[in-house]
């Protein structure tokens, strides 16, 4: 009963105060830090978008708390490796982390639903499900046995399909392809005959340039330009079927959170919400500029996946996601909630965003 009440309280508390803290003025005078936290991330330090966003999250917590919470940020590999963020926060090595839930599928497969699902929800639809469709409550329940509290903390929006050293003209071209692609998208590639490889962002360029992998998807123009991936691969494909959105997460050690007074708990949760919006806006502002730079300055060849390739990948995605839902009861519950929300939002999207974008492009 206590665990259920805790989960309910975290979900409700994070929604109740909402954006009011976004406009809260800084404290008049910074107090002495009562709580000194460490935040470990899955990103290189100060990396555009996600890395810089983690820094701003730490700064915002400090500002809104009037200096009562001090958060020191560690980039991937500085305190723990990129893919050990989850464990580090769970065991209390750090009080907070910033990463992506599909990196933790080895802990619990249902975690993958909270980053992205191939051919699934867009960023806006995902926000609707998490904040108002029961998604965040399920996410909180999923992480509770690990002593963690999850919060949405950024979204890249729709991503690109990836970088390739050969053209993709048919499904057959995916056979034998070694590609850096995590999460459910990696399982889809495997079904198509490829070999998914999970690498931290900081290792992608070297692997692609050395030929250890044949292709890689990272995020989109903003981050891909920063890593110089255009120097290691010729073709840049779209759409990112594997990442129609890229939700990031803040994870908080449950014991560290419980040690905070109620006002500081609210500040931490709502700072995550503000960061969620801030990082999404950052990508929306910089992806278009970066794409133009890649094309006009670096001569990147941008190509769409052929229709038959997308059709096959869509079919395989449906199979993979359905099978994940059958492996355990909680995955089935998350999948049902996710799919129900997606089904109801599709009808609206067709007469709103999709219809408008078609009309705008035709002008």
Protein Blocks (a to p, Z undefined) as FASTA:
>chain_A
ZZmmmmmmmmmmmmmnmmmlmmpccdfbdcddfbdcddddfbdehighjlmmmmmmmmmm
mmmnnomaccddddehklmcfklmmmmmmnomambdcddfklmmmmomklmmmmbcehia
cfklmmmmmmmnommmmmmmmmmmnopacddebdebjadfbdcfbdcfbfklmgopacdd
ehjllmmmmmnopacddddfklmmmmmmnomambdcfkbmmlmmmnommmmofbdcdddf
klmbccddddddfklmmmpcfklmmmmmmmmmmmmmmmmmmmmmmmmmmmmmmmmmnopa
cddddfklmmmmmmmmmmmmmmmmmmpmklmmmmmmmmmmmmmmmmmmmmmmmmmmmmmm
mZZ
